[in-house]
Structures are given as structure tokens and as C-alpha cells.
Amino acid sequence: MLKLNKMTDYAVVVLGQMAREPGRVRTASALSDSTAIPLPTVSKLLKILAGTGLITSHRGANGGYSIGMTAEQVTVARIVQAIDGPIALTACVEDGDGGCEVSNSCPISGNWDRVNLAVRAALEEVTLADLLDPTEMFPLRPAVREGERSEAAAES
């Protein structure tokens, strides 16, 4: 199963909270309170996200962190890459961690790049705004009336 780690999930929650008011400076403590994510985890995430340029760190008495982008400008791919590094499904793909022990005799060596690019492209298409309001990404179909439901079932 392909699964994002918990830190990536938390990053989406924290960024989602921050994107509600772009430009507003918030402390790690305030973000921890508003998201119910433990303070040490939020602090670690904020440091990582600031290091990748997704958010900005502000020093001083009124310091904290802010996001200068709207939720529509932040892609899921960018969040995943900020937390997990390059999007790579196996060790033998471009930008993958480490090498593959059987690459010399592997019949598909290097061909995972196509799958990797497809996954990356899909994640580039989904924004933080889509995650915050999934009805935009998955609009509801019009309600089917009772009579129409039985007719559709009869046609099947």
C-alpha cells in the first residue's frame, strides 16, 4: 500500500489552518491549540516548512510563522516533497533514495520513472484548497428521485 506518513498528514492540517488567513503570523503554540496536534510535532513541522519556503518564519516578540500563499497556490506535491523529499516510489527511480541491488539484471530498471511521473503529476493537480473543500474536487451529483432510481436499476 502506498501511504503518506503521519508528518505529511499533519503538515496538510497545519498548512490548512494557516491558509485560512494568509499573512497572519501565528505561534507554534497557537497552531498546536487550533489543530490539536502536539506542540513538539507542530514546532518540528514549522521548522521544516519554513526551510522549504512554504511558510515564513518571523522573529521577535511578535514572531511566529505565516503563509504568504493561498490554499489554491499550494499543491499536495509541494507539501509531500517538503516533508518526505522527492516523490519516488522505488529506489530505482530518478531521485530515489539509495540504489537497487539488482539493477544490473532487472528487466524494468529505470522504467518506474513513468509511474513516478504520473503520481507526481496527479499530486501537482490537487491543491490544499481541494483538500480543505473536497466538494470542489468531488462535486456531488444531483440527487436521483425515487422513480428515476428504479428505472436506472431496471436498465442495468
N, C-alpha and C positions, 0 to 999 in steps of 0.2 A: 504494500500500500504506500502510495506517495502521500506524505503528510508533512505539513509545516510544523516547525517546533513551537513550543508554547511562547517563547520570547517574541516570535514573529506575530503571533496572535495578539499578545499584549501590546505590541507596537502599534498594531492597527487600532486597538481600543484607545490608546493614549493619543495617537495622531487624530483619531476621530473626534475625541474630546477637544483637542486643541483647535481643530479645523472649524469648530462651531463658531469661533471668534478669532479669525486670523489676525495676527498682530498683537493680540493680548498677551502680556507677559504673565506666566504662571510659575509657581514654585513646584518643585517635585512633590512636596507635601500636599499642596492643593490638588495636584493631579492624582496623587495616590488616594486622597479622600473622595474625589469625584468619580474615580473609576473602580475603587475597591481592590486595586492591585497593590500588593505590599510595597512600602516606601523603598526598600533596597532595590527591588526589581525596577520600579519606575526610575529611580536615580541612575541605575545602570543603563536602562533604555535611553534615557535622555542624553546621556554622555555619548552613546553610540550614534544616536540620530543626529546630534549636533556635529559629530565628527564627519558625518557623511553629507552634511549640508541640507538635510531635510528640515531641520529646525535651527533656530539661532539661540545661542546662549548669551544672556545679559548678566554682566557682573554688577556688583554694588548692592547697596541697601535695598533697592527695589528690583533686584535681579531675579532671574528665573529663566524661563525658556518661552519662545514664541515660534509660531509657524507663519511664514510670510506668504504661503501659497493657499489657494482654495482647495477644498477636497477634490474638485474636478481636475486639478493640476497634478495630483499625487497618484501615481499608478501603483498597483499592487506589486508589479515587478520591481519598482524602485524600493518599496518597503522590504520585500523579500531580500533583495540584494544588499540593503543596508544592514540587515540583521544576520543573514545567512551567507552572504558573499555571492559570488557568481552563480547564476542558475545553471546547474549541471546535474543531470540525472544519474550519470555513472562516472566512474573515474576516467573512462577513455574518451570523454567528450572534451571539446575545447574548453578551456578554463576550469577543467575538473581538478579536484584535489588529488594529488599523487598520480601515480601511473598504474597501469594494469599489468599484472604478472604474466598474462597470456596474450598480450597484444601482438606478438610476433606470429602467432599461429591462429589468431581469431579471425573467422571469416567475415565478421561485421565490424572489425576495428575501424573506428572513426565514423561509422555510419549512424551512430546515435546522435550526431550533430543535427540531423534533420528533425528528430523528435525534440531535442533540446530547444531548437529554434522555434518550433511550433508551440511548446509550452511557454517559452519566453514571450512570444507574440501574443498569446492568449492572456497572459498576465499583464502585458502592456495595455491591453484593451479595457481592462477593468480598473476603475479608479476607486479611490477612497470614498467618493460620493456615492458610487454604486453600492458599496458595502453599507454605507450609512442609510441608504434608502433603496432597498432591494426591489421595490416596485418599479423603479426606473429601469433596472436591469431585467427584471422578470415581470412585465406588466400582467395584471390579471386579465383573463379572458372574460368577455361579457357573460353574465350569468345565463345558464341554459334553463329555460322554462320546463316545467314538468312534462308537458305534452311533447316538446321537442326532444327531451331526453329519451323517451320511449321510442320515438321514431328513429332516432340515431342508433339506438340499440338494435332495432328491428332490421336496419340496413346492414349491420355488421355481420 
